[in-house]
Amino acid sequence: QVQLVESGGGLVQAGGSLRLSCAASGRTFSSLAMGWFRQVPGKEREFVGTISRSGSTTSYANSVKGRFTISRDNAKNTLYLQMNNLKPEDTAVYYCAGGSYTTTRPNDIRYWGQGTQVTVSS
């Protein structure tokens, strides 16, 4: 079993930045493909970005491309999401996700964190 714990959410003004972290335990972190998803109440959980096991390959949703950066530190068992130039429409609960392969589909995710709230004020 894998445990994922997010941190770093909060309230920020539009144009600001936040960095989310996700600490993993219970399985060799470097064996997991990882990603970030987000969800707004009443809407489906949506893909934000993914990163390969080694960190060499990343993929992003068009809505965040150029503003968000995913990275990982396998020595620290930690996943990051650097969010710059935040917009009010980025307001959501952000979830760390892990599994055997990278995917954009929430139904394919094996492990989820509990989520962290990000609120961007205009």
Residue frames as qw, qx, qy, qz and C-alpha x, y, z in Angstrom:
[[0.000, 0.889, 0.458, 0.000, 0.00, 0.00, 0.00],
 [0.406, 0.259, 0.005, 0.876, 1.10, 3.57, -0.68],
 [0.176, -0.810, -0.438, 0.348, 0.33, 6.61, 1.41],
 [0.357, 0.422, 0.199, 0.809, 0.38, 10.04, -0.20],
 [0.258, -0.759, -0.425, 0.421, 0.16, 13.24, 1.85],
 [0.346, 0.653, 0.211, 0.639, -0.12, 16.64, 0.18],
 [0.348, -0.697, -0.276, 0.562, 0.86, 19.97, 1.69],
 [0.332, -0.123, 0.254, 0.900, 1.41, 23.54, 0.60],
 [0.031, 0.645, 0.614, 0.454, -2.07, 24.63, -0.38],
 [0.202, -0.478, -0.381, 0.765, -3.53, 27.93, 0.67],
 [0.256, 0.887, 0.366, -0.116, -4.90, 31.29, -0.39],
 [0.455, -0.220, 0.297, 0.810, -3.02, 33.38, -2.93],
 [0.320, 0.711, 0.089, -0.619, -3.81, 36.38, -5.09],
 [0.785, 0.576, 0.216, 0.075, -4.07, 36.09, -8.85],
 [0.428, 0.819, -0.319, 0.209, -0.64, 36.23, -10.40],
 [0.421, -0.681, 0.561, -0.212, 0.96, 34.68, -7.35],
 [0.569, 0.328, -0.753, -0.035, 2.72, 31.36, -6.85],
 [0.758, -0.422, 0.373, -0.330, 2.41, 28.29, -4.68],
 [0.377, 0.382, -0.841, -0.070, 4.36, 25.06, -4.43],
 [0.883, -0.247, 0.071, -0.393, 2.57, 21.88, -3.48],
 [0.067, 0.459, -0.882, 0.077, 4.39, 18.88, -2.07],
 [0.911, -0.106, -0.142, -0.373, 3.36, 15.25, -1.84],
 [0.171, -0.533, 0.809, -0.178, 5.20, 12.94, 0.54],
 [0.848, 0.084, -0.406, -0.330, 5.00, 9.25, -0.32],
 [0.275, -0.443, 0.808, -0.272, 5.53, 6.21, 1.87],
 [0.802, 0.033, 0.477, -0.358, 4.86, 2.50, 1.83],
 [0.862, 0.359, 0.306, 0.187, 6.46, 1.59, -1.49],
 [0.532, -0.199, 0.282, 0.773, 9.58, 2.50, -3.40],
 [0.232, 0.768, 0.177, -0.570, 8.72, 5.96, -4.66],
 [0.040, 0.532, -0.579, -0.616, 10.91, 5.67, -7.72],
 [0.184, 0.125, 0.945, 0.240, 8.80, 2.73, -8.94],
 [0.220, 0.685, 0.631, -0.289, 5.70, 4.94, -9.18],
 [0.166, 0.405, 0.374, 0.818, 4.60, 7.15, -12.01],
 [0.127, -0.503, -0.541, 0.662, 3.10, 10.23, -10.39],
 [0.084, 0.488, 0.454, 0.741, 0.73, 13.02, -11.23],
 [0.074, 0.247, 0.430, -0.865, -1.48, 15.84, -10.03],
 [0.076, -0.535, -0.719, -0.437, -5.21, 16.21, -10.51],
 [0.070, 0.043, 0.345, -0.935, -7.66, 18.82, -9.28],
 [0.138, -0.508, -0.825, -0.203, -11.35, 19.02, -8.53],
 [0.201, -0.157, 0.111, -0.960, -13.92, 21.73, -8.06],
 [0.351, 0.216, 0.772, -0.483, -17.16, 20.92, -6.18],
 [0.629, 0.536, 0.325, -0.460, -19.78, 19.62, -8.56],
 [0.570, 0.678, -0.390, -0.252, -17.29, 18.84, -11.31],
 [0.986, 0.041, -0.094, 0.131, -15.25, 15.81, -12.26],
 [0.575, -0.634, 0.324, 0.402, -11.67, 15.44, -11.14],
 [0.644, 0.764, -0.043, 0.009, -9.40, 16.68, -13.92],
 [0.854, 0.042, 0.020, 0.519, -5.87, 16.00, -15.02],
 [0.118, -0.960, 0.132, 0.216, -3.21, 18.61, -14.27],
 [0.359, 0.734, -0.575, -0.044, 0.06, 16.88, -15.09],
 [0.984, -0.171, 0.040, 0.032, 2.13, 13.72, -14.87],
 [0.035, 0.790, -0.612, -0.008, 5.76, 12.77, -14.40],
 [0.846, 0.195, -0.496, -0.037, 7.57, 9.56, -15.23],
 [0.865, -0.437, -0.176, 0.173, 9.32, 7.38, -12.65],
 [0.689, -0.005, -0.047, 0.723, 12.71, 8.92, -13.36],
 [0.074, -0.794, -0.198, 0.570, 11.36, 12.44, -13.73],
 [0.322, -0.187, 0.518, 0.770, 12.67, 12.73, -17.26],
 [0.055, -0.335, -0.670, -0.660, 9.25, 13.03, -18.88],
 [0.139, 0.376, 0.540, -0.740, 6.40, 15.36, -17.93],
 [0.010, -0.420, -0.691, -0.588, 3.03, 16.11, -19.46],
 [0.051, 0.262, 0.419, -0.868, 0.56, 18.90, -18.70],
 [0.270, 0.712, 0.644, -0.067, -3.01, 19.90, -19.32],
 [0.352, 0.538, 0.273, 0.716, -3.27, 22.74, -21.81],
 [0.281, -0.885, -0.255, -0.270, -4.85, 24.95, -19.15],
 [0.593, -0.774, 0.127, 0.181, -1.70, 24.91, -17.00],
 [0.821, 0.211, 0.143, 0.510, 1.06, 24.45, -19.59],
 [0.366, 0.583, -0.043, 0.725, 3.74, 27.10, -19.23],
 [0.341, -0.700, 0.156, -0.608, 2.58, 28.05, -15.72],
 [0.828, -0.444, 0.268, -0.211, 2.85, 24.80, -13.71],
 [0.437, 0.545, -0.714, 0.050, 5.87, 22.54, -13.32],
 [0.933, -0.323, 0.021, -0.156, 5.93, 19.03, -11.92],
 [0.346, 0.595, -0.690, 0.223, 9.09, 17.61, -10.42],
 [0.910, -0.377, -0.135, -0.111, 10.11, 14.83, -8.10],
 [0.008, 0.680, -0.689, 0.251, 12.93, 14.00, -5.72],
 [0.868, -0.054, -0.471, -0.148, 13.19, 10.23, -5.53],
 [0.453, 0.183, -0.655, 0.577, 15.77, 10.44, -2.75],
 [0.163, -0.071, 0.464, -0.868, 13.24, 12.32, -0.61],
 [0.039, 0.389, 0.920, 0.022, 10.16, 10.36, -1.76],
 [0.107, 0.637, 0.352, -0.677, 8.51, 13.63, -2.65],
 [0.337, 0.523, 0.585, 0.520, 6.53, 14.99, -5.59],
 [0.097, -0.457, -0.164, 0.869, 6.17, 18.72, -6.25],
 [0.303, 0.698, 0.548, 0.349, 3.89, 21.01, -8.19],
 [0.238, -0.325, -0.046, 0.914, 5.20, 24.52, -8.74],
 [0.209, 0.743, 0.614, 0.163, 2.33, 26.80, -9.71],
 [0.247, -0.260, 0.039, 0.933, 3.11, 30.26, -11.10],
 [0.212, 0.000, -0.304, -0.929, 0.92, 33.03, -12.46],
 [0.064, 0.326, 0.921, -0.202, -2.09, 31.55, -10.72],
 [0.269, -0.223, -0.364, -0.863, -5.56, 32.42, -11.92],
 [0.552, -0.117, 0.411, -0.716, -8.93, 32.32, -10.10],
 [0.872, 0.163, -0.224, -0.403, -9.94, 29.39, -12.31],
 [0.491, 0.325, -0.775, 0.229, -7.09, 27.38, -10.76],
 [0.437, -0.327, 0.518, -0.659, -9.04, 27.31, -7.50],
 [0.851, -0.006, -0.445, -0.278, -9.65, 23.66, -6.61],
 [0.753, -0.498, 0.426, -0.051, -8.65, 20.82, -4.35],
 [0.470, 0.637, -0.601, -0.111, -5.39, 19.42, -5.69],
 [0.931, -0.232, 0.251, -0.124, -4.70, 15.71, -5.42],
 [0.034, -0.587, 0.791, 0.171, -1.44, 13.83, -5.64],
 [0.929, 0.170, 0.095, -0.316, -1.78, 10.57, -7.57],
 [0.101, -0.572, 0.797, 0.163, 0.39, 7.55, -8.19],
 [0.922, 0.171, 0.234, -0.258, 0.42, 4.25, -10.04],
 [0.783, -0.107, 0.502, 0.352, 2.27, 1.89, -12.32],
 [0.449, 0.312, 0.459, 0.700, 2.07, 4.13, -15.38],
 [0.037, 0.250, 0.071, -0.965, 1.39, 7.76, -16.25],
 [0.075, 0.525, 0.807, 0.261, -2.20, 8.51, -17.14],
 [0.109, -0.179, -0.027, -0.977, -4.52, 11.44, -17.64],
 [0.582, -0.364, -0.519, -0.509, -7.59, 9.47, -16.54],
 [0.384, -0.484, 0.498, -0.608, -8.62, 9.58, -12.86],
 [0.932, -0.101, 0.056, -0.344, -10.21, 6.12, -13.09],
 [0.843, 0.329, -0.371, 0.207, -6.79, 4.63, -13.89],
 [0.017, 0.662, -0.527, 0.533, -5.13, 6.03, -10.77],
 [0.698, -0.172, -0.685, 0.120, -4.26, 3.49, -8.10],
 [0.484, -0.405, -0.477, 0.612, -3.20, 5.72, -5.20],
 [0.002, -0.798, -0.230, -0.557, -4.62, 9.09, -4.14],
 [0.234, 0.040, -0.498, 0.834, -3.68, 11.63, -1.52],
 [0.044, -0.604, -0.704, 0.372, -6.29, 13.33, 0.64],
 [0.234, 0.760, 0.370, 0.481, -6.09, 16.62, -1.28],
 [0.339, -0.404, -0.229, 0.818, -5.07, 20.16, -0.46],
 [0.227, 0.865, 0.443, -0.065, -7.14, 23.27, -1.12],
 [0.373, -0.060, 0.200, 0.904, -5.79, 25.99, -3.38],
 [0.135, 0.850, 0.493, -0.132, -7.77, 29.22, -3.55],
 [0.397, 0.077, 0.221, 0.888, -6.83, 32.03, -5.93],
 [0.065, 0.775, 0.447, -0.442, -8.49, 35.38, -5.30],
 [0.466, 0.612, 0.354, 0.532, -9.02, 37.94, -8.05]]
